[in-house]
Amino acid sequence: MEFASDNTSPVPPQVLAALTAANTGAQMPYGNDTVMEAVRARVRAVFEAPEAAVYLVATGTAANVLSLATFCPPWGAIYCHRVAHIEEDECGAPEFYTGGSKLVLIDGDHAKMTPEGLRRALGFTARAGVHNVQRGMLSLTNSTENGTIYTPAEVAALTAEAKAYGLPSHMDGARFTNALVSAGCSAAEMTWKAGIDVLSFGGTKNGLLGVEAVVIFDPTKAWEFELRRKRGGHLFSKHRYLSAQMLAYLTDDLWLENARRANAAAARLSKGIAAIPGASLVHPTQANAVFAAWPRSGHIRAQAAGAHYYLWPGDQSMEGPGEESLAARLVCSWSTTDAEIDAMVAAVRG
């Protein structure tokens, strides 16, 4: 019963087969492989963006922080939610790679910013001119760190606030495809049509061995990104092994099918837990993560039965009265089975 994270999942056989196929003969290094040409064409087609610049890196952190550094100056403010991934899980990498940009944290229910909250933050920035950080850019995590999603309309409303000040917008899409299939829209509608300038297009959390794409919808920023990727140590030499993964991911809709499976598993798990007496959902289940609370006695049973997941927040204790409610995060992946879900629900129910 593995619900710790979607990055604990195995790799789909199609991806392993693509790596094996790529492992023959010679290919030019540093992104000049012929497979990357096919990846670039496929990404442009998926996003309906024939001029987009497309690059691959091995980690989500690299995709996020190189994107931010390319679009935000060191004296700029990056507006994000208080529990955005770039705030909670990047170990200061945004500040490091941008040379000092300040993360301005904005509250909002279920890890989602509101246009009103962003508007207030934008209006407050640079109130003392040169003595303050200046307005820099917007960054949205989609799906969010609380398992909710921004719809295209919600994205557009937020980017409109940023564009009123001439600011670019970034989307941290480590779980982009989970948000996309949940919203039932196209990749273009979720991104550039809604005002996004640069996307971290996740692959690892949706089944890949280790590759993320950066999609820059304004190609005038492409050369700067290339320089920052090289200078930051994220230009792969044997790049074809990144390319092979991404091409397999985008072939025959594997990326969409993986996300649909993960989201469906989370919906089943969420429904099962919510039906247990004394249990409740902490956040709406809109993608592949379930945030729920139930009595400590149910946690003890689940963990004794072999369930892996995190108490969320992590400062809760398994010691204490059995009837006390503890909150948890459970993440489903493309490989989560109905049997795992049913066993987890049964253990919690007791």
Buried (B, 14 or more C-beta within 10 A) or exposed (E): BBBBBBBEBEBBEBBBEBBEEBEEEEBEEBBEBEBBEBBBBBBBEBBBBEEBBBBBBBBBBBBBBBBBBBBBBEBBBBBBBBBBBBBBBBEEBBBBBBEEBBBBBBEBEBBBBBBEBBBEBBEEBBEEEEEBBBBBBBBBBBBBBBBBBBBBEBBBBBBBBBBEBEBBBBBBBBBBBBBBBBBEBBBBBBBBBBBBBBBBBBBBBBBBBBBBBBBBBBEEBBEBBBEBBEEBEBBBEEBBBBBBBBBBBBBEEBBBBBBBBBBBBBBBBBBBBBEBEEBEBBBBBBBBBBBBBBBBBBBBBBBEEEBBBBBBEEEBEEEEEEEEBBBBBBBBBBBBEEEBBBBBBBBBBE
